[in-house]
Amino acid sequence: MDESELRKEIRRIQGDSNLTERERAQEVQKLMMSRSSGSAASAAVASAEERSGLAYHKEGVLGCKHYPRACKYVAACCDELVGCRLCHDEEMTHEIDRRATSKMLCMKCLQIVPVAAECSACRERMADYYCDICKFHDSTPEKSIYHCDGCGICRVGKEEDFYHCNACNVCLAVSLKESHKCIENVCATNCPICMEDLFTSVNPVTFLRCGHPLHQVCFSNELVRCPTCKKTVVQMNDDFAVLDQLIAMQPMPEEYAGATAHITCNECETRSDVPHHFLGNKCANCGSYNTQILTVTSAEGNEDRPAHEGSPFTPRHNPLPIIPLESPPDDLRLDDNYDDDDDDDDDDDDDDDDDDDDDDDDGDGSAAPEE
């Protein structure tokens, strides 16, 4: 059987509506393996089949556990067949250079061919979306993906809903363009909760009021302060007013009366000397109780009391009340991080426009996840 006859037979099998996707793939596999073992192409196919065989994203859908697609990649770094960059990095002790990938295994005809949108052997399309820069295929239903030249990767979402902030060096929701707080290379770091990379994360990323990011799945409704800068995640003026009343009703014990606390404020980042109280020490500059005690001086002879464990004067962050918060909205996300994408996390068009500066909002905006 020559090449033209082979391709004709493959097209016949692929067009047979009486066969399931798995049965079509098995018939193509039998056809390829029945060819003369003397040819280089057959040897390559046999070798590929021995190493990998067919793989499925789910029942009847070709792909890997991360993405539906009709191909596997030959990793340039180790010459191994892998389902995607995530599969490679999970199985190997080194990271893949996906841009160096030049070959793929078509799971329609089991031929190793140059990486492209379609197989050069059987002319079948490998996925609904293909990026020739990232060497990335994906056929996740109803999933929008675009390539950002600024980020250098593909991100999840509709391109018109995001813009690349050159200062932050990340794709943000258009609704944040005039209001977000720029922090240089804000996502070029790890999540402060799980310590996983943020820039190439496949999980949505949310931004707190202070501008610092963390994974949406790592956000807890008991999170009161930003893990990075210790600023509060919501406005707490009403809660601070309650603390004012509690402190007024509960004077300090006589032995501690008149003591002065030297504090630093996590909100306005200033230092001040204020009356010391066990319930909290209010910043003299901004009125916040989100402060940290540095030293405490007693009333008797202005004697400095050194801090030590177990002492009421131990340097510490003042306790703040836990405010129940809803999970961060979907529009707060960084989208280009599932080896090219987050399978089920398409950005909601309405959500992307819901970011505002409400006091009760638990985040300041979203970034697009990687594909």
LINQUI-V431600 format. One record per pair of residues at least 6 apart in sequence whose C-alpha atoms are under 6 Angstrom apart, sorted by the first residue. I is the first residue (numbers start at 1). GAP is how many residues later the second one is. D is the distance in Angstrom with one decimal. If there is no record, write none. Layout:
BEGIN
i->I gap->GAP d->D
i->I gap->GAP d->D
END
This chain:
BEGIN
i->7 gap->115 d->5.9
i->21 gap->39 d->5.4
i->22 gap->38 d->5.6
i->28 gap->81 d->5.9
i->45 gap->65 d->5.9
i->45 gap->66 d->5.7
i->55 gap->7 d->5.9
i->55 gap->8 d->5.7
i->56 gap->6 d->4.2
i->56 gap->7 d->4.7
i->56 gap->8 d->5.6
i->57 gap->6 d->4.5
i->57 gap->7 d->4.6
i->57 gap->8 d->4.9
i->57 gap->11 d->5.2
i->62 gap->6 d->5.9
i->62 gap->7 d->5.7
i->62 gap->8 d->5.3
i->63 gap->6 d->4.4
i->63 gap->7 d->5.7
i->64 gap->19 d->5.2
i->67 gap->71 d->5.9
i->68 gap->70 d->5.9
i->68 gap->71 d->5.3
i->69 gap->57 d->5.9
i->69 gap->58 d->5.2
i->69 gap->69 d->5.6
i->69 gap->70 d->5.9
i->70 gap->37 d->5.4
i->70 gap->56 d->4.8
i->71 gap->34 d->5.4
i->71 gap->35 d->4.6
i->71 gap->36 d->5.2
i->72 gap->10 d->5.6
i->72 gap->11 d->4.8
i->72 gap->32 d->5.5
i->72 gap->33 d->5.0
i->73 gap->8 d->5.5
i->73 gap->9 d->5.4
i->73 gap->31 d->4.3
i->74 gap->6 d->5.5
i->74 gap->7 d->4.6
i->74 gap->29 d->5.4
i->74 gap->30 d->5.4
i->75 gap->26 d->5.8
i->76 gap->25 d->5.4
i->82 gap->6 d->5.7
i->85 gap->254 d->5.8
i->86 gap->253 d->5.7
i->89 gap->6 d->5.3
i->99 gap->35 d->5.5
i->102 gap->12 d->5.7
i->102 gap->13 d->5.4
i->103 gap->10 d->5.6
i->103 gap->11 d->4.4
i->103 gap->12 d->4.9
i->104 gap->8 d->5.5
i->104 gap->9 d->5.5
i->104 gap->11 d->5.3
i->105 gap->6 d->5.7
i->105 gap->7 d->4.4
i->117 gap->9 d->5.9
i->117 gap->13 d->5.7
i->118 gap->6 d->5.4
i->118 gap->7 d->4.1
i->118 gap->8 d->5.3
i->127 gap->10 d->5.5
i->127 gap->11 d->5.3
i->127 gap->12 d->5.0
i->128 gap->11 d->4.9
i->129 gap->8 d->5.6
i->129 gap->9 d->5.3
i->130 gap->6 d->5.5
i->130 gap->7 d->4.6
i->143 gap->203 d->5.8
i->144 gap->12 d->5.9
i->144 gap->13 d->4.9
i->144 gap->14 d->5.5
i->145 gap->10 d->5.6
i->145 gap->11 d->4.5
i->145 gap->12 d->5.3
i->146 gap->8 d->5.4
i->146 gap->9 d->5.5
i->146 gap->13 d->5.9
i->147 gap->6 d->5.8
i->147 gap->7 d->4.0
i->148 gap->6 d->5.9
i->154 gap->182 d->5.2
i->154 gap->186 d->5.8
i->154 gap->216 d->5.9
i->154 gap->217 d->5.3
i->155 gap->180 d->4.6
i->155 gap->181 d->3.1
i->155 gap->213 d->5.9
i->155 gap->214 d->5.6
i->155 gap->215 d->4.3
i->155 gap->216 d->4.8
i->156 gap->179 d->4.6
i->156 gap->180 d->5.2
i->156 gap->185 d->5.6
i->156 gap->212 d->6.0
i->156 gap->213 d->5.6
i->156 gap->215 d->5.4
i->157 gap->189 d->5.9
i->157 gap->190 d->5.3
i->161 gap->12 d->5.9
i->161 gap->13 d->5.6
i->162 gap->10 d->5.4
i->162 gap->11 d->4.5
i->162 gap->12 d->4.9
i->163 gap->8 d->5.3
i->163 gap->9 d->5.6
i->163 gap->11 d->5.8
i->164 gap->6 d->5.6
i->164 gap->7 d->4.3
i->167 gap->17 d->5.1
i->168 gap->14 d->5.7
i->168 gap->15 d->5.4
i->168 gap->16 d->4.7
i->168 gap->17 d->4.6
i->168 gap->18 d->5.3
i->169 gap->16 d->5.2
i->171 gap->196 d->5.4
i->171 gap->197 d->5.7
i->172 gap->194 d->5.7
i->172 gap->195 d->4.4
i->173 gap->179 d->5.8
i->173 gap->193 d->5.8
i->175 gap->178 d->5.3
i->181 gap->30 d->5.6
i->187 gap->11 d->5.5
i->187 gap->12 d->5.0
i->188 gap->11 d->5.8
i->190 gap->6 d->5.0
i->190 gap->7 d->4.3
i->190 gap->8 d->5.4
i->191 gap->7 d->5.9
i->191 gap->23 d->4.9
i->200 gap->137 d->4.4
i->200 gap->170 d->5.5
i->201 gap->136 d->4.2
i->202 gap->135 d->3.5
i->202 gap->136 d->3.6
i->202 gap->139 d->5.7
i->202 gap->140 d->5.1
i->202 gap->167 d->5.4
i->202 gap->168 d->5.3
i->204 gap->12 d->5.7
i->204 gap->129 d->4.2
i->204 gap->130 d->5.1
i->204 gap->165 d->5.4
i->205 gap->9 d->5.6
i->205 gap->10 d->4.4
i->205 gap->11 d->5.2
i->205 gap->128 d->4.1
i->205 gap->129 d->4.7
i->206 gap->7 d->5.6
i->206 gap->8 d->5.7
i->206 gap->9 d->5.9
i->206 gap->10 d->5.3
i->206 gap->126 d->4.5
i->206 gap->127 d->5.2
i->206 gap->160 d->5.3
i->207 gap->6 d->4.3
i->207 gap->156 d->5.1
i->207 gap->157 d->5.3
i->207 gap->158 d->5.4
i->208 gap->25 d->6.0
i->208 gap->155 d->4.2
i->208 gap->156 d->5.4
i->209 gap->24 d->5.9
i->209 gap->154 d->5.5
i->209 gap->155 d->5.1
i->221 gap->103 d->5.5
i->221 gap->104 d->4.8
i->222 gap->100 d->5.9
i->224 gap->8 d->5.7
i->224 gap->9 d->5.8
i->225 gap->6 d->5.3
i->225 gap->7 d->4.3
i->225 gap->8 d->5.5
i->230 gap->36 d->6.0
i->231 gap->35 d->5.6
i->231 gap->36 d->5.4
i->235 gap->124 d->5.3
i->258 gap->41 d->4.9
i->259 gap->17 d->5.5
i->259 gap->38 d->5.5
i->259 gap->39 d->4.3
i->259 gap->40 d->5.0
i->260 gap->14 d->5.6
i->260 gap->15 d->4.7
i->260 gap->16 d->5.0
i->260 gap->36 d->5.6
i->260 gap->37 d->5.1
i->261 gap->12 d->5.6
i->261 gap->13 d->5.4
i->261 gap->15 d->4.9
i->261 gap->34 d->6.0
i->261 gap->35 d->4.4
i->262 gap->10 d->5.9
i->262 gap->11 d->4.5
i->262 gap->32 d->5.5
i->262 gap->33 d->5.3
i->263 gap->8 d->5.6
i->263 gap->9 d->5.6
i->263 gap->29 d->5.4
i->263 gap->30 d->4.5
i->263 gap->31 d->5.3
i->264 gap->6 d->5.7
i->264 gap->7 d->4.3
i->264 gap->27 d->5.6
i->264 gap->28 d->5.4
i->265 gap->26 d->4.3
i->266 gap->24 d->5.8
i->266 gap->25 d->5.6
i->280 gap->38 d->5.6
i->281 gap->8 d->5.8
i->282 gap->6 d->5.6
i->282 gap->7 d->4.6
i->291 gap->26 d->6.0
i->291 gap->27 d->5.9
i->292 gap->24 d->5.5
i->292 gap->25 d->4.3
i->292 gap->26 d->6.0
i->293 gap->22 d->4.9
i->293 gap->23 d->5.6
i->294 gap->21 d->5.3
i->297 gap->6 d->5.7
i->297 gap->7 d->4.4
i->297 gap->8 d->5.7
i->307 gap->6 d->5.5
i->307 gap->7 d->4.6
i->308 gap->6 d->5.4
i->331 gap->20 d->4.7
i->331 gap->21 d->4.4
i->331 gap->35 d->5.3
i->332 gap->33 d->4.6
i->332 gap->34 d->2.9
i->333 gap->33 d->3.9
i->333 gap->34 d->4.0
i->333 gap->35 d->5.0
i->334 gap->32 d->5.9
i->334 gap->33 d->3.1
i->334 gap->34 d->3.0
i->334 gap->35 d->3.7
i->335 gap->32 d->5.8
i->335 gap->33 d->2.4
i->335 gap->34 d->1.9
i->335 gap->35 d->4.5
i->336 gap->32 d->5.6
i->336 gap->33 d->3.6
i->336 gap->34 d->1.5
i->336 gap->35 d->4.2
i->337 gap->32 d->4.4
i->337 gap->33 d->2.2
i->337 gap->34 d->4.7
i->338 gap->32 d->4.8
i->338 gap->33 d->4.2
i->339 gap->32 d->5.3
i->340 gap->30 d->5.0
i->340 gap->31 d->2.3
i->341 gap->29 d->4.9
i->341 gap->30 d->2.4
i->355 gap->10 d->5.6
END
